[in-house]
Amino acid sequence: MDPSCLKHRLTDEERQTFDEHGLLQIEDALSPQQVEQLTAAADRLHADHLAAGKPADKAMFYPNFIPEDPAFTDLVDYAPILPKVWGILGWNISLYHAHLIVTPPSGQARTDKTFGWHQDSGRVNRDIDSHPRPRLSIKVAYFLSDTSVEGRGNFWVIPGSHKHDDMDIPDGQGQPAGAVPVLAKPGTAVFFDRRMWHAASPNWSDVTRKVLFYGYGFRWIRTKDDMTVQDLWPTSGPIRQQLLGAGVNANGYYSPTDEDVPLRGWLKEHCPEDAE
Ligand SMILES: O=C(O)CCC(=O)C(=O)O
């Protein structure tokens, strides 16, 4: 990894924004050329999905997309973003979940039906008995299509809700207090805390929405989809291997040695304050 990535370390202001709101938006994280290349790869997967007979007006949720194209794989340790991920979570991290969502125009009239509000991680929110719930993981969402206006299947959030274990969610009509759409241009990366209450929304526009979600968590968290990213280890450098779940043995996910966490070794050399 090139040490020039250190210019993208999390700033104090970004840390404060993320801690307060559970959300951090980085515009132009991807170049127009990257957006074009990633969109072509996403479109290919979506075309295969439709060719397999899946409905054209329903969202495609596609987990384990990272091995499907080198452009997806390259974002795993993407220089403008990874330093902010370790700035939030530290160095004992890997990808625990990733999914591509393509949301075509629904063809439906706009309604105020309540969206599917949730915190990430399913049973974790019941099984761990603490308040507020622990952060544990974050996602980075790369927006490929233009959702800078509302109504385009936007990602909706309740900023600052990540310390709230419960949320007053309307029973069918309307959205919870404080809910807002994330307005994101193509190339924007949105970091969000898994605890922040969030929801997908219907696409009432005629613009297909395309977003890549990369979930990073502590290495001792189990993967949340049937990832086959281990197939990429032989062609990946040591830090990418760590992020793709490699480790020396089971104990090393809990008590890592230097061999388990090449990211830490790299930080010790290039940015000791982040290697703590
Ligand atoms: O598709 C969206 O906007 C929401 C995605 C989501 O809920 C998630 O990644 O947990």
The ligand as a MOL file (V3000), in Angstrom:
LIG
                    3D

  0  0  0     0  0            999 V3000
M  V30 BEGIN CTAB
M  V30 COUNTS 10 9 0 0 0
M  V30 BEGIN ATOM
M  V30 1 O -30.5150 0.0670 -0.2030 0
M  V30 2 C -30.4790 0.8940 0.6910 0
M  V30 3 O -30.5710 2.1220 0.4750 0
M  V30 4 C -30.3850 0.4390 2.1410 0
M  V30 5 C -29.3510 -0.6120 2.3510 0
M  V30 6 C -29.4150 -1.1950 3.7290 0
M  V30 7 O -30.4190 -1.1340 4.3910 0
M  V30 8 C -28.2520 -1.8670 4.3070 0
M  V30 9 O -27.1860 -1.9240 3.6770 0
M  V30 10 O -28.3660 -2.3420 5.4610 0
M  V30 END ATOM
M  V30 BEGIN BOND
M  V30 1 2 1 2
M  V30 2 1 2 3
M  V30 3 1 2 4
M  V30 4 1 4 5
M  V30 5 1 5 6
M  V30 6 2 6 7
M  V30 7 1 6 8
M  V30 8 2 8 9
M  V30 9 1 8 10
M  V30 END BOND
M  V30 END CTAB
M  END
